[in-house]
Amino acid sequence: MNPHVNEKLIVRLLLAWILLSILIGTAVFFIEAKKIDAYVVELATEESSGFITGARDDLNSPEPLRRERLYRESMQHIEGGHFIADKFYNRDKAMIIEANHPAVRSIEKVITRHRREMDLTDAVHSRKFYGDGGQIYVLVVMPLKTADRKTAGYFEGVYKVPLQTMAELKNRIILSLLQVVVIIFFTTLTIYPIVLTLNRRLIRRTRELFHANIGMLKVLGTQLIRWQHALCACYNYVLLHTHHKMMKGEHAS
């Protein structure tokens, strides 16, 4: 096989590997990012569900003691969990309780911007955003339902994804991208000998066709020479015959 052809094949396969790795890797990255979004929202929802179940009965109570108890429970929820901000609203959408961790100050503007995009409705809403150093936060807004499925109030919380969870999510994305790159690489290696085999077959068939064409040209050349000889013989015969008639005519006259 021509070494230049082999080099071109290797270069093209490498380019195809790089291009496919980028395209498929990008698609995999966005798919994994969506899965991660759903996963962190699920984490925030699970951690808040146990806490807000006991809080819904105190939202619409006029007793200050019950609101103070809800505030203390909110602070305990923040100190003992991964939420850094809790807000409770009554059924009229008026804020009743607000408890914040000091870390909220650094992302308060971001929280306010996302809060404006979310309404207090009977559906669960969430927004993922990033803080300093790539820290992931999730703003969750959900209704608080009573036993008869009526809305007793609303909960709003900011969930700070733990560093360990962030590391696991990062490793998950890296692993998925590496799998894509490795799979495409080995697929390219598999294609390489197949292309070489097909190229050899093509060269062999081309040579066979070339020799067949040469043989056909030789046959046609031989036949043309025969035809040429036959035409020459006919031409010579016509000339001799004509000359013979002319000679007879001259003798007769």
FIGUTI-309375 format. One record per residue (C-alpha): residue in three letters; residue number from 0; x, y, z. Coordinates in steps of 0.1 Angstrom, whole numbers, plus 5000, padded with zeros to 4 digits. Layout:
BEGIN
res=ALA n=NUM xx=X yy=Y zz=Z;
...
END
This chain:
BEGIN
res=MET n=0 xx=5000 yy=5000 zz=5000;
res=ASN n=1 xx=5012 yy=5035 zz=4992;
res=PRO n=2 xx=5026 yy=5051 zz=5024;
res=HIS n=3 xx=5011 yy=5084 zz=5015;
res=VAL n=4 xx=4977 yy=5069 zz=5013;
res=ASN n=5 xx=4982 yy=5053 zz=5046;
res=GLU n=6 xx=4992 yy=5086 zz=5062;
res=LYS n=7 xx=4962 yy=5104 zz=5047;
res=LEU n=8 xx=4939 yy=5076 zz=5061;
res=ILE n=9 xx=4954 yy=5079 zz=5096;
res=VAL n=10 xx=4951 yy=5117 zz=5095;
res=ARG n=11 xx=4915 yy=5116 zz=5084;
res=LEU n=12 xx=4905 yy=5090 zz=5109;
res=LEU n=13 xx=4921 yy=5111 zz=5137;
res=LEU n=14 xx=4902 yy=5141 zz=5125;
res=ALA n=15 xx=4870 yy=5121 zz=5125;
res=TRP n=16 xx=4877 yy=5109 zz=5160;
res=ILE n=17 xx=4883 yy=5144 zz=5173;
res=LEU n=18 xx=4853 yy=5158 zz=5155;
res=LEU n=19 xx=4829 yy=5130 zz=5167;
res=SER n=20 xx=4843 yy=5132 zz=5202;
res=ILE n=21 xx=4835 yy=5170 zz=5203;
res=LEU n=22 xx=4801 yy=5166 zz=5188;
res=ILE n=23 xx=4789 yy=5136 zz=5208;
res=GLY n=24 xx=4807 yy=5148 zz=5239;
res=THR n=25 xx=4788 yy=5181 zz=5238;
res=ALA n=26 xx=4755 yy=5162 zz=5234;
res=VAL n=27 xx=4764 yy=5139 zz=5263;
res=PHE n=28 xx=4774 yy=5169 zz=5284;
res=PHE n=29 xx=4741 yy=5186 zz=5280;
res=ILE n=30 xx=4722 yy=5154 zz=5287;
res=GLU n=31 xx=4741 yy=5148 zz=5319;
res=ALA n=32 xx=4737 yy=5185 zz=5329;
res=LYS n=33 xx=4699 yy=5181 zz=5326;
res=LYS n=34 xx=4701 yy=5149 zz=5347;
res=ILE n=35 xx=4721 yy=5167 zz=5373;
res=ASP n=36 xx=4696 yy=5196 zz=5374;
res=ALA n=37 xx=4668 yy=5171 zz=5381;
res=TYR n=38 xx=4690 yy=5153 zz=5407;
res=VAL n=39 xx=4699 yy=5184 zz=5427;
res=VAL n=40 xx=4662 yy=5196 zz=5426;
res=GLU n=41 xx=4652 yy=5161 zz=5439;
res=LEU n=42 xx=4678 yy=5164 zz=5467;
res=ALA n=43 xx=4665 yy=5199 zz=5477;
res=THR n=44 xx=4629 yy=5187 zz=5476;
res=GLU n=45 xx=4636 yy=5156 zz=5497;
res=GLU n=46 xx=4654 yy=5175 zz=5524;
res=SER n=47 xx=4627 yy=5201 zz=5527;
res=SER n=48 xx=4597 yy=5178 zz=5526;
res=GLY n=49 xx=4602 yy=5164 zz=5560;
res=PHE n=50 xx=4607 yy=5198 zz=5576;
res=ILE n=51 xx=4578 yy=5217 zz=5559;
res=THR n=52 xx=4552 yy=5189 zz=5567;
res=GLY n=53 xx=4551 yy=5200 zz=5603;
res=ALA n=54 xx=4553 yy=5237 zz=5595;
res=ARG n=55 xx=4522 yy=5241 zz=5575;
res=ASP n=56 xx=4499 yy=5241 zz=5605;
res=ASP n=57 xx=4516 yy=5271 zz=5620;
res=LEU n=58 xx=4515 yy=5294 zz=5590;
res=ASN n=59 xx=4480 yy=5307 zz=5594;
res=SER n=60 xx=4479 yy=5307 zz=5632;
res=PRO n=61 xx=4476 yy=5341 zz=5648;
res=GLU n=62 xx=4495 yy=5330 zz=5679;
res=PRO n=63 xx=4530 yy=5345 zz=5681;
res=LEU n=64 xx=4544 yy=5315 zz=5700;
res=ARG n=65 xx=4537 yy=5292 zz=5671;
res=ARG n=66 xx=4554 yy=5316 zz=5647;
res=GLU n=67 xx=4584 yy=5319 zz=5670;
res=ARG n=68 xx=4586 yy=5281 zz=5672;
res=LEU n=69 xx=4585 yy=5279 zz=5634;
res=TYR n=70 xx=4613 yy=5305 zz=5632;
res=ARG n=71 xx=4634 yy=5284 zz=5656;
res=GLU n=72 xx=4627 yy=5253 zz=5636;
res=SER n=73 xx=4637 yy=5271 zz=5604;
res=MET n=74 xx=4670 yy=5282 zz=5620;
res=GLN n=75 xx=4676 yy=5246 zz=5632;
res=HIS n=76 xx=4668 yy=5234 zz=5597;
res=ILE n=77 xx=4694 yy=5258 zz=5582;
res=GLU n=78 xx=4721 yy=5250 zz=5608;
res=GLY n=79 xx=4716 yy=5212 zz=5606;
res=GLY n=80 xx=4710 yy=5208 zz=5569;
res=HIS n=81 xx=4720 yy=5222 zz=5535;
res=PHE n=82 xx=4695 yy=5250 zz=5532;
res=ILE n=83 xx=4708 yy=5285 zz=5537;
res=ALA n=84 xx=4675 yy=5304 zz=5535;
res=ASP n=85 xx=4639 yy=5295 zz=5545;
res=LYS n=86 xx=4609 yy=5316 zz=5538;
res=PHE n=87 xx=4573 yy=5308 zz=5546;
res=TYR n=88 xx=4542 yy=5324 zz=5532;
res=ASN n=89 xx=4506 yy=5320 zz=5544;
res=ARG n=90 xx=4477 yy=5311 zz=5521;
res=ASP n=91 xx=4473 yy=5348 zz=5512;
res=LYS n=92 xx=4510 yy=5348 zz=5499;
res=ALA n=93 xx=4521 yy=5371 zz=5527;
res=MET n=94 xx=4556 yy=5363 zz=5541;
res=ILE n=95 xx=4553 yy=5350 zz=5577;
res=ILE n=96 xx=4588 yy=5337 zz=5585;
res=GLU n=97 xx=4622 yy=5344 zz=5571;
res=ALA n=98 xx=4654 yy=5327 zz=5583;
res=ASN n=99 xx=4688 yy=5332 zz=5566;
res=HIS n=100 xx=4723 yy=5319 zz=5570;
res=PRO n=101 xx=4750 yy=5346 zz=5568;
res=ALA n=102 xx=4762 yy=5331 zz=5535;
res=VAL n=103 xx=4730 yy=5344 zz=5519;
res=ARG n=104 xx=4744 yy=5379 zz=5517;
res=SER n=105 xx=4769 yy=5370 zz=5490;
res=ILE n=106 xx=4742 yy=5357 zz=5467;
res=GLU n=107 xx=4713 yy=5378 zz=5477;
res=LYS n=108 xx=4711 yy=5397 zz=5444;
res=VAL n=109 xx=4711 yy=5364 zz=5425;
res=ILE n=110 xx=4684 yy=5350 zz=5447;
res=THR n=111 xx=4663 yy=5381 zz=5442;
res=ARG n=112 xx=4666 yy=5380 zz=5404;
res=HIS n=113 xx=4655 yy=5343 zz=5403;
res=ARG n=114 xx=4627 yy=5349 zz=5428;
res=ARG n=115 xx=4611 yy=5375 zz=5405;
res=GLU n=116 xx=4609 yy=5348 zz=5378;
res=MET n=117 xx=4590 yy=5324 zz=5401;
res=ASP n=118 xx=4554 yy=5328 zz=5413;
res=LEU n=119 xx=4537 yy=5313 zz=5443;
res=THR n=120 xx=4515 yy=5287 zz=5426;
res=ASP n=121 xx=4502 yy=5252 zz=5433;
res=ALA n=122 xx=4531 yy=5237 zz=5414;
res=VAL n=123 xx=4567 yy=5231 zz=5425;
res=HIS n=124 xx=4592 yy=5255 zz=5409;
res=SER n=125 xx=4630 yy=5254 zz=5410;
res=ARG n=126 xx=4660 yy=5274 zz=5396;
res=LYS n=127 xx=4696 yy=5262 zz=5397;
res=PHE n=128 xx=4723 yy=5289 zz=5398;
res=TYR n=129 xx=4760 yy=5292 zz=5406;
res=GLY n=130 xx=4778 yy=5311 zz=5432;
res=ASP n=131 xx=4815 yy=5319 zz=5438;
res=GLY n=132 xx=4839 yy=5290 zz=5429;
res=GLY n=133 xx=4812 yy=5272 zz=5409;
res=GLN n=134 xx=4791 yy=5264 zz=5440;
res=ILE n=135 xx=4757 yy=5251 zz=5430;
res=TYR n=136 xx=4725 yy=5265 zz=5446;
res=VAL n=137 xx=4689 yy=5256 zz=5440;
res=LEU n=138 xx=4660 yy=5279 zz=5447;
res=VAL n=139 xx=4629 yy=5259 zz=5455;
res=VAL n=140 xx=4593 yy=5272 zz=5458;
res=MET n=141 xx=4566 yy=5247 zz=5466;
res=PRO n=142 xx=4530 yy=5248 zz=5480;
res=LEU n=143 xx=4522 yy=5234 zz=5514;
res=LYS n=144 xx=4491 yy=5212 zz=5511;
res=THR n=145 xx=4467 yy=5201 zz=5539;
res=ALA n=146 xx=4453 yy=5166 zz=5542;
res=ASP n=147 xx=4423 yy=5176 zz=5520;
res=ARG n=148 xx=4447 yy=5189 zz=5493;
res=LYS n=149 xx=4441 yy=5226 zz=5500;
res=THR n=150 xx=4469 yy=5251 zz=5499;
res=ALA n=151 xx=4479 yy=5262 zz=5535;
res=GLY n=152 xx=4508 yy=5283 zz=5524;
res=TYR n=153 xx=4541 yy=5283 zz=5505;
res=PHE n=154 xx=4577 yy=5274 zz=5512;
res=GLU n=155 xx=4607 yy=5290 zz=5496;
res=GLY n=156 xx=4642 yy=5278 zz=5503;
res=VAL n=157 xx=4677 yy=5280 zz=5489;
res=TYR n=158 xx=4695 yy=5247 zz=5489;
res=LYS n=159 xx=4733 yy=5247 zz=5488;
res=VAL n=160 xx=4746 yy=5215 zz=5471;
res=PRO n=161 xx=4772 yy=5198 zz=5494;
res=LEU n=162 xx=4808 yy=5198 zz=5481;
res=GLN n=163 xx=4809 yy=5160 zz=5482;
res=THR n=164 xx=4778 yy=5159 zz=5460;
res=MET n=165 xx=4793 yy=5185 zz=5436;
res=ALA n=166 xx=4825 yy=5164 zz=5433;
res=GLU n=167 xx=4804 yy=5133 zz=5425;
res=LEU n=168 xx=4785 yy=5152 zz=5399;
res=LYS n=169 xx=4817 yy=5165 zz=5383;
res=ASN n=170 xx=4832 yy=5130 zz=5383;
res=ARG n=171 xx=4801 yy=5117 zz=5367;
res=ILE n=172 xx=4803 yy=5142 zz=5338;
res=ILE n=173 xx=4841 yy=5135 zz=5334;
res=LEU n=174 xx=4835 yy=5098 zz=5333;
res=SER n=175 xx=4807 yy=5101 zz=5308;
res=LEU n=176 xx=4829 yy=5122 zz=5285;
res=LEU n=177 xx=4858 yy=5098 zz=5288;
res=GLN n=178 xx=4836 yy=5069 zz=5279;
res=VAL n=179 xx=4825 yy=5088 zz=5248;
res=VAL n=180 xx=4861 yy=5096 zz=5238;
res=VAL n=181 xx=4874 yy=5060 zz=5244;
res=ILE n=182 xx=4844 yy=5043 zz=5226;
res=ILE n=183 xx=4849 yy=5065 zz=5196;
res=PHE n=184 xx=4887 yy=5059 zz=5197;
res=PHE n=185 xx=4883 yy=5021 zz=5197;
res=THR n=186 xx=4856 yy=5024 zz=5170;
res=THR n=187 xx=4881 yy=5043 zz=5149;
res=LEU n=188 xx=4907 yy=5017 zz=5155;
res=THR n=189 xx=4883 yy=4991 zz=5143;
res=ILE n=190 xx=4875 yy=5010 zz=5112;
res=TYR n=191 xx=4912 yy=5014 zz=5102;
res=PRO n=192 xx=4919 yy=4978 zz=5093;
res=ILE n=193 xx=4885 yy=4975 zz=5075;
res=VAL n=194 xx=4893 yy=5005 zz=5054;
res=LEU n=195 xx=4928 yy=4991 zz=5046;
res=THR n=196 xx=4913 yy=4958 zz=5036;
res=LEU n=197 xx=4887 yy=4975 zz=5014;
res=ASN n=198 xx=4914 yy=4997 zz=4999;
res=ARG n=199 xx=4936 yy=4966 zz=4991;
res=ARG n=200 xx=4906 yy=4949 zz=4974;
res=LEU n=201 xx=4899 yy=4981 zz=4954;
res=ILE n=202 xx=4935 yy=4983 zz=4942;
res=ARG n=203 xx=4935 yy=4946 zz=4933;
res=ARG n=204 xx=4903 yy=4949 zz=4914;
res=THR n=205 xx=4916 yy=4980 zz=4897;
res=ARG n=206 xx=4947 yy=4962 zz=4886;
res=GLU n=207 xx=4926 yy=4933 zz=4873;
res=LEU n=208 xx=4904 yy=4957 zz=4854;
res=PHE n=209 xx=4935 yy=4974 zz=4840;
res=HIS n=210 xx=4950 yy=4942 zz=4827;
res=ALA n=211 xx=4916 yy=4932 zz=4814;
res=ASN n=212 xx=4913 yy=4965 zz=4795;
res=ILE n=213 xx=4949 yy=4961 zz=4782;
res=GLY n=214 xx=4940 yy=4926 zz=4769;
res=MET n=215 xx=4909 yy=4940 zz=4753;
res=LEU n=216 xx=4928 yy=4968 zz=4736;
res=LYS n=217 xx=4953 yy=4942 zz=4723;
res=VAL n=218 xx=4925 yy=4922 zz=4708;
res=LEU n=219 xx=4909 yy=4953 zz=4693;
res=GLY n=220 xx=4943 yy=4964 zz=4679;
res=THR n=221 xx=4949 yy=4930 zz=4663;
res=GLN n=222 xx=4914 yy=4930 zz=4648;
res=LEU n=223 xx=4919 yy=4965 zz=4635;
res=ILE n=224 xx=4951 yy=4954 zz=4618;
res=ARG n=225 xx=4933 yy=4925 zz=4602;
res=TRP n=226 xx=4906 yy=4948 zz=4591;
res=GLN n=227 xx=4932 yy=4972 zz=4577;
res=HIS n=228 xx=4949 yy=4944 zz=4558;
res=ALA n=229 xx=4916 yy=4932 zz=4545;
res=LEU n=230 xx=4907 yy=4967 zz=4533;
res=CYS n=231 xx=4941 yy=4971 zz=4517;
res=ALA n=232 xx=4937 yy=4938 zz=4499;
res=CYS n=233 xx=4902 yy=4949 zz=4486;
res=TYR n=234 xx=4915 yy=4982 zz=4475;
res=ASN n=235 xx=4944 yy=4966 zz=4457;
res=TYR n=236 xx=4921 yy=4941 zz=4441;
res=VAL n=237 xx=4898 yy=4970 zz=4429;
res=LEU n=238 xx=4928 yy=4988 zz=4415;
res=LEU n=239 xx=4941 yy=4958 zz=4397;
res=HIS n=240 xx=4907 yy=4949 zz=4383;
res=THR n=241 xx=4902 yy=4984 zz=4371;
res=HIS n=242 xx=4936 yy=4985 zz=4356;
res=HIS n=243 xx=4930 yy=4952 zz=4339;
res=LYS n=244 xx=4898 yy=4964 zz=4323;
res=MET n=245 xx=4915 yy=4996 zz=4311;
res=MET n=246 xx=4943 yy=4975 zz=4295;
res=LYS n=247 xx=4917 yy=4953 zz=4277;
res=GLY n=248 xx=4900 yy=4984 zz=4264;
res=GLU n=249 xx=4932 yy=4998 zz=4250;
res=HIS n=250 xx=4940 yy=4965 zz=4232;
res=ALA n=251 xx=4905 yy=4963 zz=4217;
res=SER n=252 xx=4907 yy=4998 zz=4203;
END
